[in-house]
């Protein structure tokens, strides 16, 4: 499976000069915990999380009108949209980050999160468990075996 099949797209983005309060509002509206920071040409400049705003920004004594470039992470681990999902698993394990901007030809086209991988994992488990569950549901219960009837398993 490719990263592009599991990522969230389009990414929710913000410019480096946007105020933290506006960034927090955008996160709330989009129900996301991070924004990809892109420059005027759409190139990746960084990533800012709700935690960055709360702890580095407001918790660090910055004014609410400070901009996201003051709290964003500019050294960002990324994956390519065409990468195999295993490359993303390795990147998550190696770096400990929870979000990976996804690039295609140098442009941000999506975001892959650990939640996206959990969702993929749950879907795969459901695919495997479906036939097992049907088999188990077709087995006679102990109640059906009571009263002298015998079943071999």
C-alpha positions in Angstrom: 0.0 0.0 0.0 1.2 3.5 -0.8 1.3 6.5 1.5 -1.0 8.3 -0.8 -3.7 5.7 -0.1 -3.7 6.3 3.6 -2.9 10.0 3.9 -5.4 12.8 4.6 -5.6 15.1 1.7 -5.7 18.0 1.1 -3.6 19.1 4.0 -4.7 22.0 6.2 -2.1 24.7 5.7 -1.1 28.0 7.0 1.4 30.7 6.1 4.3 31.4 8.5 3.1 34.9 9.3 -0.4 33.8 10.5 -1.1 34.6 14.2 -1.3 31.7 16.6 -4.9 32.6 17.5 -5.9 32.2 13.8 -4.0 29.0 13.5 -5.8 27.6 16.6 -9.1 28.6 15.1 -8.3 26.8 11.8 -7.3 23.7 13.7 -10.6 23.7 15.6 -12.6 24.3 12.4 -10.8 21.5 10.6 -10.7 19.2 13.7 -7.0 18.6 13.3 -4.1 18.8 15.7 -1.6 20.4 13.4 -1.2 22.6 10.4 1.4 22.3 7.6 3.2 25.7 7.3 3.8 26.6 3.7 5.5 29.6 2.2 4.2 31.9 -0.6 5.2 29.4 -3.3 3.5 26.5 -1.5 6.8 24.9 -0.3 7.0 23.3 3.1 8.3 25.7 5.7 7.4 23.7 8.9 4.6 22.2 10.9 2.8 23.7 13.9 0.8 21.6 16.4 -1.8 22.5 19.0 0.8 21.6 21.6 3.3 24.0 20.0 0.8 26.9 20.4 -0.3 25.9 23.9 3.1 25.1 25.4 5.8 26.9 23.4 3.6 29.9 22.5 1.1 30.8 25.2 2.6 28.7 27.9 6.0 30.2 27.1 4.8 33.7 27.6 4.2 34.7 24.0 1.4 37.1 23.2 -1.6 35.5 21.4 -0.8 37.7 18.3 2.6 36.1 17.9 2.9 34.2 14.6 3.2 30.5 14.0 6.8 30.8 12.7 7.8 31.6 16.3 6.6 28.2 17.5 6.6 25.9 14.5 9.0 23.1 13.9 11.0 23.9 10.8 13.0 20.7 10.7 10.2 18.4 9.4 10.3 14.7 8.7 8.4 13.9 5.5 7.5 11.0 3.3 6.8 10.9 -0.4 3.2 10.1 -1.7 4.6 7.2 -3.7 6.5 5.6 -0.8 5.4 2.3 0.5 3.5 2.6 3.8 6.3 0.6 5.4 8.6 3.6 4.9 6.2 5.7 6.9 6.1 3.1 9.7 9.9 3.3 9.8 9.9 7.1 9.8 7.4 7.1 12.7 9.5 4.6 14.7 12.8 6.2 14.0 11.7 9.8 14.8 8.9 9.6 17.3 6.8 12.2 15.5 3.1 11.7 15.1 2.5 13.5 11.8 4.3 13.4 8.5 3.7 15.9 5.7 3.4 14.0 2.4 5.3 15.4 -0.6 4.8 14.9 -4.3 7.4 16.6 -6.6 8.4 18.8 -3.6 4.9 20.0 -2.9 2.8 19.2 0.2 -0.1 17.0 -1.0 -1.3 15.5 2.3 -0.5 14.5 5.9 -0.1 11.0 7.3 -0.7 10.6 11.0 -0.3 7.7 13.4 -4.1 7.8 13.6 -4.2 7.1 9.8 -2.0 4.1 10.3 -4.2 2.8 13.2 -7.3 3.2 10.9 -5.5 1.2 8.2 -4.6 -1.5 10.8 -8.1 -1.7 12.1 -9.5 -2.1 8.6 -7.0 -4.9 7.9 -7.9 -6.6 11.2 -11.6 -6.4 10.3 -10.9 -8.0 7.0 -9.1 -10.9 8.7 -11.7 -11.2 11.5 -14.7 -11.2 9.3 -14.4 -14.8 8.1 -13.4 -16.0 11.6 -16.4 -14.3 13.2 -18.8 -15.8 10.7 -17.3 -19.3 11.4 -17.6 -18.8 15.2 -21.2 -17.6 14.9 -22.1 -20.7 12.9 -20.7 -23.0 15.6 -23.3 -24.5 18.0 -23.3 -23.0 21.4 -23.0 -25.0 24.7 -26.7 -24.5 25.2 -27.4 -26.3 21.9 -25.3 -29.2 23.2 -27.2 -29.6 26.4 -29.9 -32.3 26.9 -28.0 -35.2 25.5 -27.2 -33.9 22.0 -23.6 -34.4 21.2 -21.5 -32.5 18.7 -17.9 -33.2 17.8 -15.7 -30.2 17.4 
